[in-house]
């Protein structure tokens, strides 16, 4: 358990962790609470289970990983586990929705939907956190130093 939670004091990892966590939280808040122009829990569950065709438990995991996982990342709690969840959500989003739309996001509104460039950036940031940990000022570090 100790080696799983260990990280170094690299501030770069902290920046990656907090930014990724904030972005995931915001997307999760759209899905769970309807904040930031989102559809809320009922609308998101309807979309993910109806249009996307995900089983209810998977749709619930997507919402939970983004919202609660985002909060956990900001605080640096269980960084590697949470980030594996983020990777699963991103790969799933690419496969189920974004791959047919090509690489680029739909900035100009000229394509059917969003591409997968955003997802690749999230996957790259996630790789750093999975491989190296959550960096300085993480709850993981606090746990390792004081309890494990």
Secondary structure as the mmCIF struct_conf table of DSSP 4:
data_model
#
loop_
_struct_conf.conf_type_id
_struct_conf.id
_struct_conf.beg_label_comp_id
_struct_conf.beg_label_asym_id
_struct_conf.beg_label_seq_id
_struct_conf.end_label_comp_id
_struct_conf.end_label_asym_id
_struct_conf.end_label_seq_id
HELX_RH_AL_P HELX_RH_AL_P1 UNK A 2 UNK A 5
HELX_RH_AL_P HELX_RH_AL_P2 UNK A 11 UNK A 33
HELX_RH_3T_P HELX_RH_3T_P1 UNK A 35 UNK A 37
HELX_RH_AL_P HELX_RH_AL_P3 UNK A 40 UNK A 46
HELX_RH_PI_P HELX_RH_PI_P1 UNK A 47 UNK A 51
BEND BEND1 UNK A 52 UNK A 52
HELX_RH_AL_P HELX_RH_AL_P4 UNK A 56 UNK A 75
TURN_TY1_P TURN_TY1_P1 UNK A 76 UNK A 76
BEND BEND2 UNK A 77 UNK A 78
HELX_RH_AL_P HELX_RH_AL_P5 UNK A 79 UNK A 93
HELX_RH_PI_P HELX_RH_PI_P2 UNK A 94 UNK A 98
HELX_RH_3T_P HELX_RH_3T_P2 UNK A 99 UNK A 101
BEND BEND3 UNK A 103 UNK A 104
TURN_TY1_P TURN_TY1_P2 UNK A 107 UNK A 108
BEND BEND4 UNK A 109 UNK A 109
BEND BEND5 UNK A 111 UNK A 113
BEND BEND6 UNK A 116 UNK A 116
HELX_RH_AL_P HELX_RH_AL_P6 UNK A 117 UNK A 132
BEND BEND7 UNK A 134 UNK A 134
BEND BEND8 UNK A 136 UNK A 137
HELX_RH_AL_P HELX_RH_AL_P7 UNK A 139 UNK A 147
#
